[in-house]
Amino acid sequence: MRHSPPDDALRRVPRQARARDKVERALAAAEKLLEREGVSAITLIRVADEADVSVGALHQYLPDRESILAALSADYYVRHEALMDDLVSGLVADPVSADPVASVVSAVAVLYREQSGSRALRAGLQSAAQLRLAREHKERMVAKVHRLLAAYEIVAPTDDDRVARTVFFAADALMHEAFGAGEDGDPRLLAELEGLLRAYLSASVQAVTPHQT
């Protein structure tokens, strides 16, 4: 799996393909360390050694633990948002036959299984940079959920994002809980999440119906 965070997540932007390859290898190695040993294992020396990259070559892009964790977070968010974009586009294109709740829960569960290192990131100490990246990511995800709900006429495109915000943060919390005990996730909690979202969205539709008639 390629690890390509946004350029602004790096101390310096690698211009050559060889340099980008080193950064990607380093982040892949850092994610493996996270999965095996947790946040405390992430140091410049350990990551460089794991990736078979010289400390000097890596230092100019990812000089310390904070920068490595921030870059991993940014990379995770890019992949998460790309998956949601693909999912939303598909459901918006065919909103009648698809089941948005099951599709979203299933697709995001796949992402959590593939990126178990992200759970260690969330559980570890977070820097100001990580917290900022997390908040910006969540705001973008709320906007994507709002677009999906509008396509299903659960909310109007011009409504505020209260319903989308509730759906996203409830799903985000339960997803992390479901996958907290293992990479396969707790199927019972995932089923409860689907039920919770269906009940809440059904109530939301009923609540807005009188205003639409």
C-alpha positions in Angstrom: 0.0 0.0 0.0 1.3 3.4 -1.0 1.6 6.1 1.7 1.4 9.5 0.1 0.4 12.2 2.6 -0.3 15.8 1.3 2.9 17.8 0.7 2.1 20.2 3.5 2.3 17.3 6.0 6.0 17.0 5.4 8.8 19.3 6.6 10.1 19.5 3.1 8.5 18.3 -0.1 10.5 15.6 -1.9 10.9 16.6 -5.6 12.5 13.5 -7.0 10.9 10.1 -7.4 13.7 8.5 -5.3 13.1 10.8 -2.4 9.3 10.2 -2.5 9.9 6.5 -2.5 12.0 6.9 0.6 9.2 8.8 2.4 6.6 6.3 1.3 8.8 3.4 2.6 9.4 5.2 5.9 5.7 5.8 6.5 4.9 2.2 5.6 7.5 1.1 8.1 6.2 3.5 10.7 2.7 2.1 10.3 4.0 -1.4 10.8 5.8 -0.3 14.0 2.6 1.3 15.2 0.7 -1.9 14.7 3.3 -4.0 16.4 4.5 -1.8 19.2 2.5 1.4 19.5 3.3 5.1 19.4 6.3 4.8 21.7 8.2 2.8 19.0 8.0 5.7 16.6 11.4 7.4 16.5 13.4 8.7 13.6 16.1 6.1 14.1 13.7 3.2 14.5 11.7 4.2 11.4 14.7 4.8 9.3 16.1 1.4 10.3 12.8 -0.4 9.6 12.6 1.2 6.2 16.3 0.7 5.3 16.7 4.4 4.8 19.5 6.5 6.2 18.6 8.8 9.1 20.1 11.8 7.3 18.0 11.2 4.1 14.8 10.9 6.2 15.5 13.8 8.6 14.9 16.5 6.0 11.3 15.3 5.4 10.3 13.6 8.7 12.7 14.9 11.4 11.0 13.5 14.6 8.2 11.5 16.1 5.7 14.3 15.8 6.3 14.9 12.1 6.1 11.1 11.4 2.8 10.8 13.3 1.4 13.9 11.7 2.3 12.6 8.2 0.8 9.2 9.0 -2.4 10.9 10.2 -2.6 13.0 7.0 -2.0 10.0 4.8 -4.8 8.1 6.7 -7.2 11.0 6.3 -6.5 11.2 2.5 -7.3 7.5 2.0 -10.4 7.7 4.3 -11.8 10.7 2.4 -11.0 9.2 -1.0 -13.0 6.1 0.0 -15.9 8.2 1.2 -15.8 10.3 -2.0 -16.0 7.1 -4.2 -18.8 5.8 -2.0 -20.8 9.0 -2.0 -20.5 9.4 -5.8 -21.7 5.9 -6.4 -24.7 6.2 -4.0 -25.6 9.7 -5.3 -25.6 8.3 -8.9 -28.0 5.5 -7.9 -29.8 6.5 -4.7 -32.8 4.3 -5.2 -31.4 0.8 -5.3 -28.5 1.3 -2.9 -28.6 1.0 0.9 -26.6 4.0 2.1 -26.3 2.9 5.8 -25.1 -0.7 5.0 -22.8 0.6 2.2 -21.2 3.2 4.4 -20.7 1.0 7.4 -19.4 -1.9 5.3 -16.9 0.3 3.3 -15.6 2.2 6.3 -15.2 -1.1 8.2 -12.9 -2.3 5.3 -10.8 0.8 5.7 -10.5 0.2 9.5 -9.4 -3.4 8.9 -6.7 -2.3 6.4 -5.4 0.5 8.5 -5.0 -0.8 12.0 -2.1 1.6 12.7 -4.6 4.5 12.7 -6.1 3.1 15.9 -2.7 3.4 17.6 -2.4 7.0 16.3 -5.7 7.9 17.9 -4.9 6.2 21.2 -1.5 7.8 21.5 -0.6 11.3 22.6 -1.5 13.8 20.0 0.4 16.9 19.1 -1.2 20.2 18.2 -0.5 19.4 14.5 -2.3 16.0 14.8 -5.3 17.5 16.6 -5.6 20.2 13.9 -5.4 17.6 11.1 -8.0 15.5 12.9 -10.4 18.4 13.2 -10.0 19.4 9.6 -10.5 15.8 8.4 -13.7 15.4 10.5 -15.2 18.7 9.1 -14.6 17.4 5.6 -16.2 14.1 6.4 -19.2 15.8 7.8 -19.6 17.7 4.6 -19.4 14.4 2.6 -22.0 12.8 4.8 -24.3 15.8 4.4 -24.0 15.5 0.6 -25.0 11.8 0.8 -28.0 12.5 3.1 -29.1 15.3 0.7 -29.1 12.9 -2.2 -31.5 10.6 -0.3 -33.6 13.6 0.6 -33.1 13.0 4.3 -31.9 16.6 4.6 -32.1 19.4 2.1 -28.8 20.6 0.5 -29.2 24.0 2.1 -29.9 22.6 5.6 -27.3 23.0 8.3 -25.1 20.0 9.0 -26.6 19.0 12.3 -27.9 15.6 11.1 -24.7 14.8 9.1 -22.6 15.8 12.1 -24.5 13.5 14.4 -24.3 10.6 12.0 -20.6 11.0 11.4 -19.5 11.4 15.0 -21.7 8.6 16.2 -20.3 6.3 13.5 -16.7 7.4 14.1 -16.9 6.7 17.8 -18.5 3.3 17.4 -16.2 2.3 14.6 -13.1 3.0 16.8 -14.8 1.0 19.6 -15.6 -1.9 17.4 -12.1 -2.2 16.1 -10.4 -1.4 19.4 -10.1 -5.0 20.4 -8.8 -6.4 17.1 -8.4 -5.8 13.4 -11.5 -7.8 12.4 -13.8 -5.5 14.5 -16.7 -6.6 16.7 -19.6 -7.6 14.4 -22.1 -7.1 17.2 -21.1 -3.5 17.5 -21.1 -3.0 13.8 -24.7 -4.4 13.6 -25.7 -2.1 16.5 -24.2 0.9 14.6 -26.3 0.1 11.5 -29.4 -0.2 13.7 -28.7 3.1 15.5 -28.1 5.0 12.2 -31.3 3.5 10.6 -33.4 4.5 13.6 -31.9 8.0 13.8 -32.2 8.7 10.1 -35.7 7.3 10.0 -36.7 9.7 12.8 -35.0 12.5 10.9 -37.0 11.8 7.8 -40.2 11.8 9.7 -39.3 15.0 11.4 -38.6 16.9 8.2 -41.5 15.5 6.2 -44.2 18.0 7.4 -41.9 20.8 6.2 -41.6 19.3 2.8 -45.4 19.0 2.1 
